[in-house]
Amino acid sequence: MNEWLHHPAMENIDPLKLELIKAAAKQTEGKSGKSLAPVMMALITNANKKGIQFTPDEVSLIISIVKDGKPKEEQEQIENMIKMVTSYMKKG
């Protein structure tokens, strides 16, 4: 399931961020697009509390990996979740 951890782009991510991503991945396992929003929000919020900021590129990478292999409808739900999360990030 966690083959995305071996994605070449993941090698360049800060180890602290990677740990947060792994924790979020465990929480999202088997969940659909709509269920991912609260987990992504928690990931970003927890990172911010620790003084860790995800770059837009890192967020895009995480999302693209999450979307991989999902049905089109679910990918659209994930896209909507991304918009919600990114608008939240801009406010923060």
PyMOL CGO cylinders between C-alpha atoms (Angstrom):
from pymol import cmd
from pymol.cgo import CYLINDER

trace = [
    CYLINDER, 0.00, 0.00, 0.00, 2.71, 2.49, 0.91, 0.3, 1, 1, 1, 1, 1, 1,
    CYLINDER, 2.71, 2.49, 0.91, 4.64, 2.12, -2.33, 0.3, 1, 1, 1, 1, 1, 1,
    CYLINDER, 4.64, 2.12, -2.33, 4.39, 5.94, -2.63, 0.3, 1, 1, 1, 1, 1, 1,
    CYLINDER, 4.39, 5.94, -2.63, 7.00, 6.16, 0.14, 0.3, 1, 1, 1, 1, 1, 1,
    CYLINDER, 7.00, 6.16, 0.14, 9.51, 4.92, -2.42, 0.3, 1, 1, 1, 1, 1, 1,
    CYLINDER, 9.51, 4.92, -2.42, 8.52, 7.60, -4.94, 0.3, 1, 1, 1, 1, 1, 1,
    CYLINDER, 8.52, 7.60, -4.94, 11.75, 9.33, -6.09, 0.3, 1, 1, 1, 1, 1, 1,
    CYLINDER, 11.75, 9.33, -6.09, 10.41, 12.78, -5.19, 0.3, 1, 1, 1, 1, 1, 1,
    CYLINDER, 10.41, 12.78, -5.19, 9.89, 11.69, -1.58, 0.3, 1, 1, 1, 1, 1, 1,
    CYLINDER, 9.89, 11.69, -1.58, 13.65, 11.31, -1.13, 0.3, 1, 1, 1, 1, 1, 1,
    CYLINDER, 13.65, 11.31, -1.13, 14.10, 15.10, -1.05, 0.3, 1, 1, 1, 1, 1, 1,
    CYLINDER, 14.10, 15.10, -1.05, 11.50, 15.80, 1.63, 0.3, 1, 1, 1, 1, 1, 1,
    CYLINDER, 11.50, 15.80, 1.63, 12.64, 16.82, 5.09, 0.3, 1, 1, 1, 1, 1, 1,
    CYLINDER, 12.64, 16.82, 5.09, 12.60, 13.77, 7.44, 0.3, 1, 1, 1, 1, 1, 1,
    CYLINDER, 12.60, 13.77, 7.44, 10.33, 15.59, 9.93, 0.3, 1, 1, 1, 1, 1, 1,
    CYLINDER, 10.33, 15.59, 9.93, 7.82, 16.30, 7.17, 0.3, 1, 1, 1, 1, 1, 1,
    CYLINDER, 7.82, 16.30, 7.17, 8.07, 12.72, 5.99, 0.3, 1, 1, 1, 1, 1, 1,
    CYLINDER, 8.07, 12.72, 5.99, 7.14, 11.47, 9.47, 0.3, 1, 1, 1, 1, 1, 1,
    CYLINDER, 7.14, 11.47, 9.47, 4.05, 13.70, 9.48, 0.3, 1, 1, 1, 1, 1, 1,
    CYLINDER, 4.05, 13.70, 9.48, 3.12, 12.46, 6.00, 0.3, 1, 1, 1, 1, 1, 1,
    CYLINDER, 3.12, 12.46, 6.00, 3.51, 8.83, 7.10, 0.3, 1, 1, 1, 1, 1, 1,
    CYLINDER, 3.51, 8.83, 7.10, 1.23, 9.44, 10.08, 0.3, 1, 1, 1, 1, 1, 1,
    CYLINDER, 1.23, 9.44, 10.08, -1.37, 11.03, 7.81, 0.3, 1, 1, 1, 1, 1, 1,
    CYLINDER, -1.37, 11.03, 7.81, -1.07, 8.15, 5.34, 0.3, 1, 1, 1, 1, 1, 1,
    CYLINDER, -1.07, 8.15, 5.34, -1.88, 5.65, 8.08, 0.3, 1, 1, 1, 1, 1, 1,
    CYLINDER, -1.88, 5.65, 8.08, -5.01, 7.64, 8.94, 0.3, 1, 1, 1, 1, 1, 1,
    CYLINDER, -5.01, 7.64, 8.94, -6.15, 7.84, 5.30, 0.3, 1, 1, 1, 1, 1, 1,
    CYLINDER, -6.15, 7.84, 5.30, -5.61, 4.21, 4.41, 0.3, 1, 1, 1, 1, 1, 1,
    CYLINDER, -5.61, 4.21, 4.41, -8.77, 2.86, 2.80, 0.3, 1, 1, 1, 1, 1, 1,
    CYLINDER, -8.77, 2.86, 2.80, -10.60, 6.18, 2.98, 0.3, 1, 1, 1, 1, 1, 1,
    CYLINDER, -10.60, 6.18, 2.98, -12.32, 7.95, 0.11, 0.3, 1, 1, 1, 1, 1, 1,
    CYLINDER, -12.32, 7.95, 0.11, -11.75, 11.48, -1.18, 0.3, 1, 1, 1, 1, 1, 1,
    CYLINDER, -11.75, 11.48, -1.18, -14.16, 13.24, 1.19, 0.3, 1, 1, 1, 1, 1, 1,
    CYLINDER, -14.16, 13.24, 1.19, -12.62, 11.52, 4.21, 0.3, 1, 1, 1, 1, 1, 1,
    CYLINDER, -12.62, 11.52, 4.21, -9.17, 12.79, 3.30, 0.3, 1, 1, 1, 1, 1, 1,
    CYLINDER, -9.17, 12.79, 3.30, -9.92, 16.47, 3.95, 0.3, 1, 1, 1, 1, 1, 1,
    CYLINDER, -9.92, 16.47, 3.95, -9.89, 16.33, 7.77, 0.3, 1, 1, 1, 1, 1, 1,
    CYLINDER, -9.89, 16.33, 7.77, -6.69, 14.27, 7.75, 0.3, 1, 1, 1, 1, 1, 1,
    CYLINDER, -6.69, 14.27, 7.75, -4.95, 16.72, 5.39, 0.3, 1, 1, 1, 1, 1, 1,
    CYLINDER, -4.95, 16.72, 5.39, -6.11, 19.65, 7.51, 0.3, 1, 1, 1, 1, 1, 1,
    CYLINDER, -6.11, 19.65, 7.51, -4.76, 17.94, 10.63, 0.3, 1, 1, 1, 1, 1, 1,
    CYLINDER, -4.76, 17.94, 10.63, -1.46, 17.21, 8.87, 0.3, 1, 1, 1, 1, 1, 1,
    CYLINDER, -1.46, 17.21, 8.87, -0.99, 20.86, 7.92, 0.3, 1, 1, 1, 1, 1, 1,
    CYLINDER, -0.99, 20.86, 7.92, -2.18, 22.17, 11.29, 0.3, 1, 1, 1, 1, 1, 1,
    CYLINDER, -2.18, 22.17, 11.29, 0.10, 19.82, 13.23, 0.3, 1, 1, 1, 1, 1, 1,
    CYLINDER, 0.10, 19.82, 13.23, 3.02, 20.75, 11.01, 0.3, 1, 1, 1, 1, 1, 1,
    CYLINDER, 3.02, 20.75, 11.01, 2.33, 24.47, 11.53, 0.3, 1, 1, 1, 1, 1, 1,
    CYLINDER, 2.33, 24.47, 11.53, 2.22, 23.98, 15.32, 0.3, 1, 1, 1, 1, 1, 1,
    CYLINDER, 2.22, 23.98, 15.32, 5.68, 22.44, 15.11, 0.3, 1, 1, 1, 1, 1, 1,
    CYLINDER, 5.68, 22.44, 15.11, 6.92, 25.29, 12.95, 0.3, 1, 1, 1, 1, 1, 1,
    CYLINDER, 6.92, 25.29, 12.95, 6.97, 23.15, 9.81, 0.3, 1, 1, 1, 1, 1, 1,
    CYLINDER, 6.97, 23.15, 9.81, 5.65, 24.63, 6.57, 0.3, 1, 1, 1, 1, 1, 1,
    CYLINDER, 5.65, 24.63, 6.57, 4.88, 22.46, 3.56, 0.3, 1, 1, 1, 1, 1, 1,
    CYLINDER, 4.88, 22.46, 3.56, 5.73, 24.14, 0.27, 0.3, 1, 1, 1, 1, 1, 1,
    CYLINDER, 5.73, 24.14, 0.27, 3.10, 24.22, -2.49, 0.3, 1, 1, 1, 1, 1, 1,
    CYLINDER, 3.10, 24.22, -2.49, 5.27, 21.74, -4.42, 0.3, 1, 1, 1, 1, 1, 1,
    CYLINDER, 5.27, 21.74, -4.42, 5.32, 19.34, -1.47, 0.3, 1, 1, 1, 1, 1, 1,
    CYLINDER, 5.32, 19.34, -1.47, 1.55, 19.60, -1.06, 0.3, 1, 1, 1, 1, 1, 1,
    CYLINDER, 1.55, 19.60, -1.06, 1.09, 18.95, -4.80, 0.3, 1, 1, 1, 1, 1, 1,
    CYLINDER, 1.09, 18.95, -4.80, 3.37, 15.93, -4.59, 0.3, 1, 1, 1, 1, 1, 1,
    CYLINDER, 3.37, 15.93, -4.59, 1.47, 14.49, -1.63, 0.3, 1, 1, 1, 1, 1, 1,
    CYLINDER, 1.47, 14.49, -1.63, -1.86, 15.03, -3.36, 0.3, 1, 1, 1, 1, 1, 1,
    CYLINDER, -1.86, 15.03, -3.36, -0.74, 13.52, -6.66, 0.3, 1, 1, 1, 1, 1, 1,
    CYLINDER, -0.74, 13.52, -6.66, 0.51, 10.45, -4.81, 0.3, 1, 1, 1, 1, 1, 1,
    CYLINDER, 0.51, 10.45, -4.81, -2.76, 10.19, -2.87, 0.3, 1, 1, 1, 1, 1, 1,
    CYLINDER, -2.76, 10.19, -2.87, -4.79, 10.46, -6.09, 0.3, 1, 1, 1, 1, 1, 1,
    CYLINDER, -4.79, 10.46, -6.09, -2.78, 7.83, -7.93, 0.3, 1, 1, 1, 1, 1, 1,
    CYLINDER, -2.78, 7.83, -7.93, -4.87, 4.79, -8.81, 0.3, 1, 1, 1, 1, 1, 1,
    CYLINDER, -4.87, 4.79, -8.81, -8.14, 6.23, -7.49, 0.3, 1, 1, 1, 1, 1, 1,
    CYLINDER, -8.14, 6.23, -7.49, -11.33, 6.31, -9.62, 0.3, 1, 1, 1, 1, 1, 1,
    CYLINDER, -11.33, 6.31, -9.62, -12.05, 9.56, -11.50, 0.3, 1, 1, 1, 1, 1, 1,
    CYLINDER, -12.05, 9.56, -11.50, -14.92, 10.54, -9.16, 0.3, 1, 1, 1, 1, 1, 1,
    CYLINDER, -14.92, 10.54, -9.16, -12.70, 10.13, -6.12, 0.3, 1, 1, 1, 1, 1, 1,
    CYLINDER, -12.70, 10.13, -6.12, -9.90, 12.12, -7.79, 0.3, 1, 1, 1, 1, 1, 1,
    CYLINDER, -9.90, 12.12, -7.79, -12.41, 14.96, -8.26, 0.3, 1, 1, 1, 1, 1, 1,
    CYLINDER, -12.41, 14.96, -8.26, -13.33, 14.78, -4.56, 0.3, 1, 1, 1, 1, 1, 1,
    CYLINDER, -13.33, 14.78, -4.56, -9.64, 14.98, -3.73, 0.3, 1, 1, 1, 1, 1, 1,
    CYLINDER, -9.64, 14.98, -3.73, -9.25, 18.00, -6.06, 0.3, 1, 1, 1, 1, 1, 1,
    CYLINDER, -9.25, 18.00, -6.06, -12.08, 19.76, -4.21, 0.3, 1, 1, 1, 1, 1, 1,
    CYLINDER, -12.08, 19.76, -4.21, -10.41, 18.94, -0.92, 0.3, 1, 1, 1, 1, 1, 1,
    CYLINDER, -10.41, 18.94, -0.92, -7.16, 20.42, -2.21, 0.3, 1, 1, 1, 1, 1, 1,
    CYLINDER, -7.16, 20.42, -2.21, -8.89, 23.69, -3.03, 0.3, 1, 1, 1, 1, 1, 1,
    CYLINDER, -8.89, 23.69, -3.03, -10.34, 23.83, 0.47, 0.3, 1, 1, 1, 1, 1, 1,
    CYLINDER, -10.34, 23.83, 0.47, -7.00, 23.05, 2.10, 0.3, 1, 1, 1, 1, 1, 1,
    CYLINDER, -7.00, 23.05, 2.10, -5.01, 25.52, -0.03, 0.3, 1, 1, 1, 1, 1, 1,
    CYLINDER, -5.01, 25.52, -0.03, -7.47, 28.31, 0.67, 0.3, 1, 1, 1, 1, 1, 1,
    CYLINDER, -7.47, 28.31, 0.67, -7.08, 27.52, 4.38, 0.3, 1, 1, 1, 1, 1, 1,
    CYLINDER, -7.08, 27.52, 4.38, -3.29, 27.59, 4.04, 0.3, 1, 1, 1, 1, 1, 1,
    CYLINDER, -3.29, 27.59, 4.04, -3.40, 31.02, 2.41, 0.3, 1, 1, 1, 1, 1, 1,
    CYLINDER, -3.40, 31.02, 2.41, -5.42, 32.39, 5.34, 0.3, 1, 1, 1, 1, 1, 1,
    CYLINDER, -5.42, 32.39, 5.34, -2.91, 30.98, 7.82, 0.3, 1, 1, 1, 1, 1, 1,
]
cmd.load_cgo(trace, "trace")
